């Protein structure tokens, strides 16, 4: 946990949270730069491979810039994320563009940007990229995202490597795909990749993935095609509750044993592992109430701020930032949104709370702010980055007037 207490006051790094809540409107996201840096260095030192930060997990420009400063490349899944990476100063040759639904314009933008490679996910996409290359008279560097038909053994909504999932190309298509690539003059194959899902804690899943990908390299070699880049995906599990921490030493040993005597540039594309535990949502209690035997705390953060509990039934620990030393009460923490699914935590033990107190929703650095919305015409939350004894707002709280101003009333509806 990135929050510590000194003399009954909450701190992140060298900053007292009371100083931030006095100047930043709740709810807001708060990230520890040290926590992100430590996670990156731990992963990099353990695996000794290239790392492409998965921007979909946290796409704030400041976070992308921090990852760039640490040496990471960028893994993007949309033209918007590609533009974010470029505008944050990530070198084009350190950007990989994948995603199952790239449009013609998306691919053309990536080609003009001269990025490292575009990972194809279908035969149709391969032919579309070749057509773009012909029109531009340019050879386009691609990778192949493979679907290894391996269950990540995580939540079914974040499992992406089963044969029936929409992602990647199945292994039985690989020989025909190799044959097709050799016919296309505007295509240059650079590598292969896979990603079987998120929150993987079982090392055996990675072992299956690595062996399947090694087999893929052999098939490609048998078809007289060279590859330089082998991307083994992400999905490194983080601890939200009582999960077992992933053993990076075992993971490193697997890489060394399965891919020994190979010359590929091996990489991973983590997102959650690098930022999840580095973030918290700070929220204020708007009111307290009891319905039957349920003690509710209604906070200003809800599913519009943090969607994961509503759509994944995900657990995020919640801690009190005030009145934390008295007797514990079983609370259900809910948001302000007009939905019964707007529950952040059920039956969680907290010290007795009252309106105006602050709570911290932990481990929200990944798939938090990026999934927030304007539902119920709520402004997107601010984001704050802490570094030692400094903090900076890295995204302002969105005003309702800005939301409304985006709407256009046609002339025939005006008085």
NORVENGI-V987747 format. One record per residue. PHI is phi in radians with two decimals (NA if undefined). BURIAL is 1 if it has 16 or more other ideal C-beta (glycine too) atoms within 10 Angstrom, else 0. D_FIRST is the distance of its C-alpha to the first C-alpha in Angstrom with 2 decimals. Layout:
PHI/BURIAL/D_FIRST ; PHI/BURIAL/D_FIRST
This chain:
NA/0/0.00 ; -1.50/1/3.79 ; -1.67/1/5.60 ; -2.20/0/7.70 ; -2.09/0/11.14 ; -2.26/0/14.45 ; 0.92/0/17.64 ; 1.16/0/16.15 ; -2.01/0/15.13 ; -1.42/1/11.78 ; -2.26/1/11.01 ; -2.10/1/9.50 ; 0.90/1/11.13 ; -1.73/0/14.50 ; -1.92/1/14.93 ; -1.35/0/15.09 ; -1.09/1/14.24 ; -1.06/0/17.59 ; -1.17/0/19.35 ; -1.35/1/18.10 ; -1.14/1/18.80 ; -1.28/0/22.18 ; -2.16/0/23.17 ; -2.08/1/21.49 ; -1.21/0/22.62 ; -1.46/1/20.23 ; -1.36/1/18.97 ; -2.56/1/17.32 ; -1.58/1/14.72 ; -2.34/1/12.61 ; -2.10/1/11.55 ; -1.73/1/10.47 ; -1.10/1/13.48 ; -1.10/1/12.30 ; -1.11/1/9.51 ; -1.13/1/12.41 ; -1.08/1/14.86 ; -1.11/0/13.21 ; -1.13/1/12.91 ; -1.10/1/16.51 ; -1.14/0/17.87 ; -1.10/0/16.54 ; -1.20/1/18.22 ; -1.09/1/21.24 ; -1.17/0/21.88 ; -1.30/1/21.58 ; -1.68/1/23.83 ; 0.93/0/26.01 ; -2.25/1/26.95 ; -1.26/1/27.19 ; -2.15/1/24.22 ; -1.94/1/24.90 ; -1.19/1/21.95 ; -1.37/1/22.31 ; -1.15/1/22.71 ; -1.06/1/22.75 ; -1.28/1/18.96 ; -2.84/1/18.58 ; -1.81/1/21.93 ; -1.10/1/21.44 ; -1.02/0/23.87 ; -1.18/1/21.52 ; -1.21/1/19.06 ; -1.08/1/22.19 ; -1.10/0/23.53 ; -1.09/1/20.46 ; -1.07/1/20.80 ; -1.06/1/24.50 ; -1.13/0/24.05 ; -1.44/1/22.08 ; 1.93/0/25.01 ; -1.37/1/24.05 ; -1.56/1/26.69 ; -2.27/1/26.35 ; -1.86/1/26.82 ; -2.08/1/28.25 ; -2.20/1/29.63 ; -2.76/1/31.68 ; -1.14/1/33.95 ; -1.10/0/31.64 ; -1.16/1/28.74 ; -1.06/1/31.33 ; -1.12/0/32.39 ; -1.02/1/28.84 ; -1.08/1/28.47 ; -1.13/1/31.89 ; -1.23/0/31.40 ; -1.46/1/28.18 ; 1.61/0/30.41 ; -1.20/1/29.53 ; -1.10/0/32.72 ; -0.93/1/34.63 ; -1.34/0/35.09 ; -2.08/1/31.34 ; -2.11/1/31.10 ; -1.99/1/31.65 ; -1.91/1/32.68 ; -2.25/1/32.41 ; 2.25/1/32.39 ; -1.39/0/34.84 ; -2.26/0/36.49 ; -1.42/1/37.56 ; -1.52/0/40.53 ; -0.98/0/43.51 ; -1.15/0/42.35 ; -1.05/1/38.81 ; -1.17/1/40.33 ; -1.08/1/42.86 ; -1.08/1/40.21 ; -1.14/1/38.31 ; -1.13/1/41.63 ; -1.11/0/42.57 ; -1.44/0/39.20 ; 1.00/0/39.98 ; -1.34/1/36.60 ; -1.03/1/36.02 ; -2.91/1/36.79 ; -1.96/1/36.92 ; -1.53/1/35.96 ; -1.46/1/38.51 ; -2.21/1/37.85 ; -2.81/1/41.46 ; -1.15/0/45.04 ; -1.09/0/45.81 ; -1.14/1/43.10 ; -1.00/1/44.56 ; -1.19/0/47.97 ; -1.16/1/46.70 ; -1.14/1/45.10 ; -1.10/1/48.36 ; -1.11/0/50.33 ; -1.14/1/48.23 ; -1.08/1/48.83 ; -1.13/0/52.55 ; -1.15/0/52.70 ; -1.62/0/50.90 ; 0.93/0/52.69 ; -2.45/0/49.42 ; -1.41/0/47.95 ; -1.89/1/44.44 ; -1.49/1/41.81 ; -2.20/1/40.08 ; -2.16/1/37.79 ; -2.02/1/37.96 ; -1.53/1/35.04 ; -1.73/1/35.89 ; -1.83/1/35.04 ; -1.46/1/34.93 ; 0.98/1/35.10 ; -2.22/1/32.05 ; -1.40/0/29.80 ; -1.30/1/26.08 ; 1.05/0/25.55 ; -2.09/1/22.83 ; -1.00/0/23.29 ; -1.09/0/26.87 ; -1.38/0/26.09 ; -2.12/1/24.11 ; -1.72/1/26.54 ; -2.20/1/28.86 ; -1.98/1/30.85 ; -1.48/1/33.30 ; -1.03/0/36.93 ; -1.51/0/37.09 ; -1.27/1/34.13 ; -1.37/0/35.20 ; -1.64/1/33.64 ; 1.26/1/35.48 ; -1.97/1/38.91 ; -1.21/0/39.85 ; -1.10/1/41.03 ; -1.17/0/44.56 ; -1.53/1/45.03 ; -1.07/1/44.19 ; -1.07/0/47.78 ; -1.14/0/49.23 ; -1.11/1/46.53 ; -1.06/1/47.38 ; -1.08/0/51.03 ; -1.18/0/50.44 ; -1.07/1/48.39 ; -1.15/0/51.27 ; -1.46/0/53.61 ; -1.61/1/51.65 ; -1.26/0/52.67 ; -1.70/1/49.90 ; -2.02/1/47.02 ; -2.19/0/45.39 ; -1.37/1/42.94 ; -1.93/1/40.13 ; -2.97/1/37.65 ; -2.27/1/36.14 ; -2.55/1/32.70 ; -2.71/1/30.98 ; -2.74/1/27.77 ; -1.75/1/27.65 ; 2.50/1/24.55 ; -2.01/1/20.79 ; 0.98/1/18.17 ; -1.59/1/20.41 ; -1.94/1/19.27 ; -1.54/0/22.84 ; -1.10/0/24.19 ; -1.15/0/27.67 ; -1.11/1/27.19 ; -1.11/1/26.68 ; -1.07/1/29.70 ; -1.11/1/31.82 ; -1.08/1/30.83 ; -1.08/1/31.61 ; -1.15/0/34.94 ; -1.17/1/35.91 ; -1.24/1/35.25 ; -1.12/0/37.25 ; -1.07/0/40.04 ; -1.10/1/39.87 ; -1.10/1/40.43 ; -1.21/0/43.45 ; -1.11/1/44.88 ; -1.13/1/44.61 ; -1.12/0/46.27 ; -1.10/0/49.01 ; -1.69/0/49.68 ; 1.06/0/50.20 ; -2.11/0/47.23 ; -1.54/0/45.01 ; -2.34/1/41.24 ; -1.96/0/39.04 ; -2.07/1/35.55 ; -2.13/1/33.65 ; -1.76/1/30.43 ; -1.74/1/28.57 ; 1.43/1/26.19 ; -2.34/1/22.46 ; 1.55/1/20.60 ; -1.06/1/18.16 ; -1.20/1/15.98 ; -1.97/1/12.20 ; -1.67/0/10.24 ; -1.77/1/9.90 ; -2.37/0/11.22 ; -2.04/0/13.35 ; -1.15/0/14.48 ; -1.40/0/15.56 ; -1.15/0/14.03 ; -1.15/1/16.83 ; -1.52/0/18.95 ; -1.21/1/19.71 ; -1.14/0/22.40 ; -1.14/0/24.25 ; -1.09/1/23.99 ; -1.10/0/25.48 ; -1.11/0/28.22 ; -1.08/1/29.12 ; -1.04/1/29.61 ; -1.10/0/31.75 ; -1.36/0/33.88 ; -1.38/1/34.51 ; -1.94/1/35.09 ; -1.14/0/36.82 ; 1.10/0/39.84 ; -1.88/0/38.86 ; -1.94/0/39.00 ; -1.21/1/36.73 ; -1.42/0/34.00 ; -1.52/1/31.09 ; -2.43/1/28.12 ; -2.29/1/25.08 ; -2.26/1/23.77 ; -1.30/1/20.00 ; -2.32/1/18.16 ; -0.92/1/15.23 ; -1.02/1/14.09 ; -1.45/1/14.03 ; -2.21/1/12.38 ; -1.00/1/10.72 ; -1.33/1/7.05 ; -1.58/1/8.03 ; -2.17/1/9.17 ; -2.38/1/9.23 ; -1.80/1/12.61 ; -1.71/1/13.85 ; -2.33/1/16.76 ; -1.85/1/19.48 ; -1.33/1/21.22 ; -1.51/1/24.79 ; -2.87/0/26.39 ; -2.09/0/26.18 ; -2.79/0/28.69 ; -2.15/0/29.77 ; -1.92/0/31.55 ; 0.96/0/33.20 ; -1.79/0/30.56 ; -1.61/0/27.51 ; -1.53/1/25.52 ; -1.71/0/24.45 ; -1.93/1/22.18 ; -1.68/1/23.42 ; -1.87/1/21.05 ; -1.40/1/22.07 ; -1.55/1/19.60 ; -2.59/1/21.09 ; -1.18/1/22.11 ; -1.27/1/23.52 ; -1.65/1/20.08 ; -2.31/1/18.05 ; -1.52/1/20.54 ; -0.97/1/18.66 ; -1.06/1/18.83 ; -1.28/1/22.52 ; -1.69/0/23.70 ; -2.01/0/21.65 ; 0.96/0/20.81 ; -1.35/1/17.21 ; -1.66/1/14.46 ; -2.27/1/11.47 ; -1.09/0/9.70 ; -2.16/1/10.81 ; -2.15/1/10.25 ; -1.49/1/13.12 ; -1.70/1/13.26 ; -2.45/1/16.71 ; 0.92/0/18.71 ; -1.75/1/15.88 ; -1.79/0/18.04 ; -1.52/0/20.92 ; -1.07/0/21.81 ; -1.50/0/19.85 ; -2.19/0/21.56 ; -1.46/0/21.26 ; -2.02/1/20.76 ; -1.94/1/21.11 ; -1.70/1/19.41 ; -2.19/1/21.81 ; -1.70/1/22.58 ; -1.59/1/25.91 ; -1.38/1/27.40 ; -1.41/0/30.70 ; -2.61/0/29.58 ; -1.18/0/28.91 ; -1.37/0/26.26 ; -1.43/1/24.18 ; -2.12/1/21.75 ; -1.59/1/17.98 ; -2.85/1/17.37 ; -1.91/0/20.02 ; 0.88/0/20.34 ; -1.84/1/16.91 ; -1.47/0/16.97 ; -2.38/1/16.38 ; -1.11/1/18.30 ; -0.99/0/21.50 ; -1.97/1/21.04 ; -2.49/0/23.69 ; -0.94/0/24.66 ; 1.69/0/23.18 ; -1.27/1/19.83 ; -1.88/1/16.65 ; -2.13/1/13.88 ; -2.04/1/10.65 ; -1.64/1/10.61 ; -1.51/1/7.34 ; 1.03/1/7.72 ; -1.98/1/11.09 ; -1.26/1/11.86 ; -2.05/1/14.51 ; 0.93/1/17.49 ; -1.95/1/16.51 ; -1.04/1/18.61 ; -1.16/0/21.10 ; -1.85/0/22.03 ; -1.24/1/22.32 ; -2.52/0/25.90 ; -1.72/0/28.57 ; -0.95/0/29.37 ; 1.10/0/31.13 ; 0.90/0/31.66 ; -1.79/1/28.19 ; -1.25/1/27.25 ; -1.07/1/24.51 ; -1.27/1/21.38 ; -1.22/1/20.81 ; -2.24/1/18.23 ; -2.28/1/16.91 ; -1.99/1/15.82 ; -1.85/1/14.50 ; -2.41/1/15.86 ; 1.01/0/15.91 ; -1.85/0/17.69 ; -2.11/0/18.99 ; -2.44/1/18.18 ; -2.44/0/20.42 ; -1.28/0/21.14 ; -1.86/1/21.45 ; -2.72/1/22.94 ; -1.30/0/24.78 ; -1.07/0/24.70 ; -1.44/0/27.66 ; -1.44/0/30.57 ; -1.06/0/32.53 ; -1.04/0/35.70 ; -1.20/0/34.51 ; -1.14/0/33.94 ; -1.15/0/37.38 ; -1.12/0/39.08 ; -1.29/0/38.34 ; -1.37/0/40.71 ; -2.15/0/44.41 ; -1.58/0/47.13 ; -1.14/0/50.31 ; -1.00/0/53.54 ; -1.27/0/55.18 ; -1.79/0/52.60 ; -1.53/0/52.99 ; -1.17/0/55.44
